[in-house]
Amino acid sequence: MASADEPSPSIEVDSPWHDGDEAQLRDAERDAWLRGQGYRAVRIEGDDVLKDAVAMAERVASLIQRTLAARRGGSERVTTPSQPAATPTPAPPPLRGRGP
């Protein structure tokens, strides 16, 4: 049952390196640490991101929406953008030659 205590997702994009025994042990230790900090590890295969980045972004957005809905105690409402998001710009913008 979801509640206001719903853990925040920690999105991890894993490379094939994570398939090895040692890496899986480290991942399990990291997942346990994250749980202790109030997070839930969500692992996405790097190859899946490379094959279909839009689908993986939609999966992450849906996961976040479900988490927020669970915290509010309401039903989940999944929406997808009608058009691709614009390329993000740095915030704040570069200093145009000023600064370090």
N, C-alpha and C positions, 0 to 999 in steps of 0.2 A: 504494500500500500504506500503510495507516494505521500509526501508531507512537506512541510516547510523545511524539514531536515534533509531534503533531497540533496545528495552530494553534487557538487559542480563537476561537469565533465572536464577531464584533462585529455585533450586530443593529441594522440601520438601517431605520427606517420612513420611506420617501420620499414626499414630496408631489409633485403634478404639476410643481412647479418643477424637479425633477430631470430632466425630459424635455428641457429646453433644452440646446443645445450647450455653453454656458459651464458649466452645472451638471454636465454629464456629464464635462467635462474636470476640474472640481474633484473630482468623485467618484472619478475614476480616480487623481488625485494622492493623495487621501485613502486610497483602497484600497491604493496602493503603500506609503504611509507605515505603514498598519496592518500590512501584511505584514511590513515591516521590524521591527515591534514584536512580532511573533509572533501576530498576529490574522488572521482571515479575514473580510472584510466579507460579510455576508449582507443583501441588500436586499429589503425587503418593501414592496410598494406600499401607501400609506396607505389608498387606496380599498378594498383587500382587507381591511385591518384593520377599517374601518368597516362593511363588508358582513358579515363573519363573524369577529369577534374571537376566538371560541372556537377555530375552525379554525386561525387564525394562531398562537394560543397553543400549540395542540397541535403545530403545525409547529416552533415554536421549541423546545418541550420535547423533541421527537423529535431535533432537531438536536443539542441538548445531550447527550442520552443517547448518540447515535451517537459524538459526540466523546469522551465519557468512556470508552465501550467501546473505541474505537480506542486510546486512551491505555493502557488496561489490557491491550490485546492480545486481548480477548475478543470474543464475539459481541455484537451489539447486542440489547438487550431494550427494547422500547418498551412503556410502560405509559401508560394515561390514567387520570385520577382518576375514581372512581365517582360523585362529586358535585362540584359547583362549589366552588372554594376560597372561604373566607370573605373578606370584605372586609378587607384588611390594616389594622392599626392602627399609629399612629406608635410607633416604638421609639427611645428610651424614650418613655413616654407624656407628654403635655403636663404642665406644671408646675402647672396649675390656678391661674393667677393669680400664681404665684411666679416670679421670675426676670425676665429682660429683656423 
